Amino acid sequence: VANPLFIGFLAVSALLIIGILYWF
């Protein structure tokens, strides 16, 4: 079973990366 906190961290990281790539 995956750690919900870890999944949340990956989700936030993915959003940050997508945001950075979008602005640049």
Beta strands, then each sheet from edge to edge (+ up, - down):
end
